[in-house]
Amino acid sequence: MKKLLLSIVLVFGLSAVTNVFVPSTTTVAEAKSKKIYDYSWKQFKKKWKNEMKPRDKKLAKIKNQGAKDTATGVVKTGKIKDLLYVTFNTTKDKDGDFGSASVIGKVDKKQNGDVWTAIPVLLVLSNPSISDKKRENIAFKKLEVNKPFSDGEERSYSYKGVSYTMTYDKHRNGSGVIIFTVAEE
């Protein structure tokens, strides 16, 4: 009887010890789904490249254009190609949030342009744990990216502490600029 009792104690004791050293799937999942706010500028550019390459290799590289000190902190700017840029605010506030990331791109008179390829990448990087179905919902139902914009129009949506905002400014020649911004609330 003593041997049986000792065996049971040993089995439970060893299983408790091994559980401490085995990573839980939750920890692994959290590590894989870092939010955009957890990246440095260098990490952001690497993630951008990895996410963009399968979509359009010509838009995968971000070239540093500089950093500007603003009221909300240092904003880094990168050029993807002529008339297509990304900005990234790496400043941490008292809550540990950074600020925002944006894609800024020119569109023609029919509102076509490479910015439409760049927007989904920023959407994915903003929170990789969001399902593809939810991303589509944000893009097509909440921000209505498939509908034409009016001059000066802004569309926004908030989900799980992140705000997604799109603005459109029309130029005199009929072309315009789309700005897609992701910010932690």
MARPAPA-930281 format. One record per residue (C-alpha): residue in three letters; chain; x, y, z. Coordinates in steps of 0.2 Angstrom, whole numbers, plus 2048, in hexadecimal, padded with zeros to 3 digits. Example, Ala and Ser with C-alpha at 12.3 -4.5 7.8 and 13.67 -1.06 7.14 Angstrom:
2
+--------+--------+-----+-----+-----+
! residu ! chaine !   u !   v !   w !
+--------+--------+-----+-----+-----+
!    ala !      A ! 83E ! 7EA ! 827 !
!    ser !      A ! 844 ! 7FB ! 824 !
+--------+--------+-----+-----+-----+
***
This chain:
185
+--------+--------+-----+-----+-----+
! residu ! chaine !   u !   v !   w !
+--------+--------+-----+-----+-----+
!    met !      A ! 800 ! 800 ! 800 !
!    lys !      A ! 80E ! 80C ! 804 !
!    lys !      A ! 817 ! 808 ! 7F3 !
!    leu !      A ! 806 ! 80C ! 7EA !
!    leu !      A ! 804 ! 81C ! 7F4 !
!    leu !      A ! 816 ! 821 ! 7F1 !
!    ser !      A ! 814 ! 81D ! 7DE !
!    ile !      A ! 805 ! 828 ! 7DD !
!    val !      A ! 80E ! 837 ! 7E6 !
!    leu !      A ! 81D ! 835 ! 7DA !
!    val !      A ! 812 ! 835 ! 7CA !
!    phe !      A ! 808 ! 844 ! 7CF !
!    gly !      A ! 818 ! 84D ! 7D6 !
!    leu !      A ! 822 ! 849 ! 7C6 !
!    ser !      A ! 813 ! 84F ! 7BA !
!    ala !      A ! 812 ! 85F ! 7C4 !
!    val !      A ! 825 ! 862 ! 7C2 !
!    thr !      A ! 825 ! 85E ! 7AF !
!    asn !      A ! 816 ! 86A ! 7AC !
!    val !      A ! 820 ! 878 ! 7B2 !
!    phe !      A ! 82D ! 876 ! 7A4 !
!    val !      A ! 821 ! 872 ! 796 !
!    pro !      A ! 81B ! 882 ! 78D !
!    ser !      A ! 808 ! 884 ! 78D !
!    thr !      A ! 800 ! 887 ! 77C !
!    thr !      A ! 7FA ! 897 ! 782 !
!    thr !      A ! 80B ! 89E ! 785 !
!    val !      A ! 811 ! 898 ! 774 !
!    ala !      A ! 802 ! 8A0 ! 76C !
!    glu !      A ! 804 ! 8B0 ! 775 !
!    ala !      A ! 816 ! 8B1 ! 770 !
!    lys !      A ! 812 ! 8AE ! 75D !
!    ser !      A ! 804 ! 8BB ! 75D !
!    lys !      A ! 80E ! 8CA ! 762 !
!    lys !      A ! 804 ! 8DA ! 75F !
!    ile !      A ! 80B ! 8E8 ! 754 !
!    tyr !      A ! 80E ! 8F1 ! 764 !
!    asp !      A ! 81B ! 8E5 ! 76A !
!    tyr !      A ! 827 ! 8E7 ! 75B !
!    ser !      A ! 836 ! 8F3 ! 759 !
!    trp !      A ! 837 ! 8FC ! 748 !
!    lys !      A ! 844 ! 8EF ! 742 !
!    gln !      A ! 838 ! 8E0 ! 747 !
!    phe !      A ! 829 ! 8E9 ! 73F !
!    lys !      A ! 833 ! 8EB ! 72F !
!    lys !      A ! 838 ! 8D8 ! 72F !
!    lys !      A ! 826 ! 8D3 ! 733 !
!    trp !      A ! 820 ! 8DE ! 725 !
!    lys !      A ! 82C ! 8D6 ! 719 !
!    asn !      A ! 826 ! 8C5 ! 71E !
!    glu !      A ! 814 ! 8C9 ! 71D !
!    met !      A ! 815 ! 8D3 ! 70C !
!    lys !      A ! 821 ! 8C7 ! 702 !
!    pro !      A ! 813 ! 8BB ! 6FE !
!    arg !      A ! 807 ! 8C9 ! 6F8 !
!    asp !      A ! 813 ! 8D4 ! 6EF !
!    lys !      A ! 826 ! 8D3 ! 6F0 !
!    lys !      A ! 828 ! 8E5 ! 6E9 !
!    leu !      A ! 81F ! 8EB ! 6F9 !
!    ala !      A ! 828 ! 8E0 ! 705 !
!    lys !      A ! 837 ! 8EC ! 70A !
!    ile !      A ! 836 ! 8FB ! 714 !
!    lys !      A ! 844 ! 908 ! 712 !
!    asn !      A ! 847 ! 913 ! 721 !
!    gln !      A ! 843 ! 925 ! 71D !
!    gly !      A ! 846 ! 92C ! 72E !
!    ala !      A ! 83F ! 92F ! 73F !
!    lys !      A ! 836 ! 93F ! 745 !
!    asp !      A ! 833 ! 944 ! 757 !
!    thr !      A ! 821 ! 949 ! 759 !
!    ala !      A ! 815 ! 94D ! 767 !
!    thr !      A ! 811 ! 93A ! 769 !
!    gly !      A ! 823 ! 934 ! 768 !
!    val !      A ! 82F ! 92F ! 75A !
!    val !      A ! 827 ! 92A ! 74A !
!    lys !      A ! 831 ! 91F ! 73E !
!    thr !      A ! 82D ! 921 ! 72C !
!    gly !      A ! 831 ! 914 ! 71E !
!    lys !      A ! 82F ! 915 ! 70C !
!    ile !      A ! 828 ! 905 ! 703 !
!    lys !      A ! 828 ! 90D ! 6F2 !
!    asp !      A ! 824 ! 91E ! 6EA !
!    leu !      A ! 814 ! 924 ! 6F2 !
!    leu !      A ! 812 ! 916 ! 6FE !
!    tyr !      A ! 819 ! 918 ! 710 !
!    val !      A ! 817 ! 911 ! 721 !
!    thr !      A ! 819 ! 919 ! 732 !
!    phe !      A ! 81C ! 912 ! 743 !
!    asn !      A ! 81B ! 91A ! 754 !
!    thr !      A ! 826 ! 910 ! 760 !
!    thr !      A ! 824 ! 91B ! 76F !
!    lys !      A ! 81E ! 912 ! 77E !
!    asp !      A ! 812 ! 91B ! 789 !
!    lys !      A ! 80E ! 918 ! 79C !
!    asp !      A ! 803 ! 909 ! 797 !
!    gly !      A ! 811 ! 902 ! 78C !
!    asp !      A ! 807 ! 905 ! 77C !
!    phe !      A ! 811 ! 90D ! 76D !
!    gly !      A ! 806 ! 918 ! 763 !
!    ser !      A ! 801 ! 913 ! 751 !
!    ala !      A ! 807 ! 90C ! 741 !
!    ser !      A ! 800 ! 913 ! 730 !
!    val !      A ! 801 ! 90F ! 71D !
!    ile !      A ! 800 ! 91E ! 712 !
!    gly !      A ! 7FE ! 91C ! 700 !
!    lys !      A ! 7F8 ! 925 ! 6F0 !
!    val !      A ! 7E9 ! 91F ! 6E6 !
!    asp !      A ! 7E4 ! 923 ! 6D5 !
!    lys !      A ! 7D3 ! 92B ! 6CF !
!    lys !      A ! 7CB ! 91A ! 6D1 !
!    gln !      A ! 7D3 ! 918 ! 6E2 !
!    asn !      A ! 7DE ! 90A ! 6DC !
!    gly !      A ! 7F0 ! 909 ! 6E3 !
!    asp !      A ! 7FD ! 8FE ! 6ED !
!    val !      A ! 7F6 ! 904 ! 6FD !
!    trp !      A ! 7E8 ! 8F7 ! 6FC !
!    thr !      A ! 7F5 ! 8EA ! 6FC !
!    ala !      A ! 7FE ! 8F1 ! 70B !
!    ile !      A ! 7EF ! 8F4 ! 716 !
!    pro !      A ! 7EB ! 8E1 ! 719 !
!    val !      A ! 7FE ! 8DF ! 71E !
!    leu !      A ! 7FC ! 8EC ! 72C !
!    leu !      A ! 7EB ! 8E5 ! 731 !
!    val !      A ! 7F4 ! 8D4 ! 733 !
!    leu !      A ! 803 ! 8DB ! 73D !
!    ser !      A ! 7F8 ! 8E5 ! 748 !
!    asn !      A ! 7F1 ! 8D5 ! 751 !
!    pro !      A ! 7F6 ! 8C5 ! 749 !
!    ser !      A ! 7EA ! 8BC ! 755 !
!    ile !      A ! 7DB ! 8C3 ! 74C !
!    ser !      A ! 7D3 ! 8B6 ! 740 !
!    asp !      A ! 7D3 ! 8B9 ! 72D !
!    lys !      A ! 7C0 ! 8BA ! 72E !
!    lys !      A ! 7C1 ! 8C8 ! 73B !
!    arg !      A ! 7CE ! 8D1 ! 731 !
!    glu !      A ! 7C3 ! 8D0 ! 722 !
!    asn !      A ! 7B4 ! 8D6 ! 72C !
!    ile !      A ! 7BE ! 8E5 ! 732 !
!    ala !      A ! 7C4 ! 8E9 ! 721 !
!    phe !      A ! 7B4 ! 8E6 ! 716 !
!    lys !      A ! 7A6 ! 8E9 ! 723 !
!    lys !      A ! 7AC ! 8F5 ! 72F !
!    leu !      A ! 7B8 ! 900 ! 725 !
!    glu !      A ! 7B0 ! 8FC ! 714 !
!    val !      A ! 7C0 ! 8FC ! 70A !
!    asn !      A ! 7B7 ! 8F5 ! 6FB !
!    lys !      A ! 7AC ! 905 ! 6FA !
!    pro !      A ! 7B2 ! 915 ! 6F2 !
!    phe !      A ! 7B7 ! 923 ! 6FE !
!    ser !      A ! 7B1 ! 935 ! 6FE !
!    asp !      A ! 7BE ! 943 ! 700 !
!    gly !      A ! 7C3 ! 946 ! 712 !
!    glu !      A ! 7B9 ! 936 ! 717 !
!    glu !      A ! 7BF ! 92D ! 727 !
!    arg !      A ! 7BA ! 91B ! 72C !
!    ser !      A ! 7BE ! 913 ! 73C !
!    tyr !      A ! 7BB ! 904 ! 747 !
!    ser !      A ! 7C1 ! 8FE ! 758 !
!    tyr !      A ! 7C4 ! 8EC ! 75D !
!    lys !      A ! 7CC ! 8E5 ! 76C !
!    gly !      A ! 7D5 ! 8F5 ! 771 !
!    val !      A ! 7DB ! 8F9 ! 75F !
!    ser !      A ! 7D4 ! 906 ! 754 !
!    tyr !      A ! 7D5 ! 905 ! 741 !
!    thr !      A ! 7D3 ! 915 ! 737 !
!    met !      A ! 7D3 ! 919 ! 725 !
!    thr !      A ! 7D2 ! 92A ! 71D !
!    tyr !      A ! 7D2 ! 930 ! 70B !
!    asp !      A ! 7D7 ! 941 ! 705 !
!    lys !      A ! 7D4 ! 945 ! 6F3 !
!    his !      A ! 7E0 ! 950 ! 6E9 !
!    arg !      A ! 7DB ! 95C ! 6DC !
!    asn !      A ! 7E0 ! 951 ! 6CD !
!    gly !      A ! 7D4 ! 943 ! 6D3 !
!    ser !      A ! 7E1 ! 938 ! 6DB !
!    gly !      A ! 7E2 ! 937 ! 6EE !
!    val !      A ! 7EA ! 930 ! 6FE !
!    ile !      A ! 7E4 ! 922 ! 709 !
!    ile !      A ! 7EB ! 921 ! 71B !
!    phe !      A ! 7E8 ! 911 ! 725 !
!    thr !      A ! 7EC ! 913 ! 737 !
!    val !      A ! 7ED ! 906 ! 745 !
!    ala !      A ! 7EE ! 90C ! 757 !
!    glu !      A ! 7EC ! 905 ! 768 !
!    glu !      A ! 7DF ! 90D ! 772 !
+--------+--------+-----+-----+-----+
***
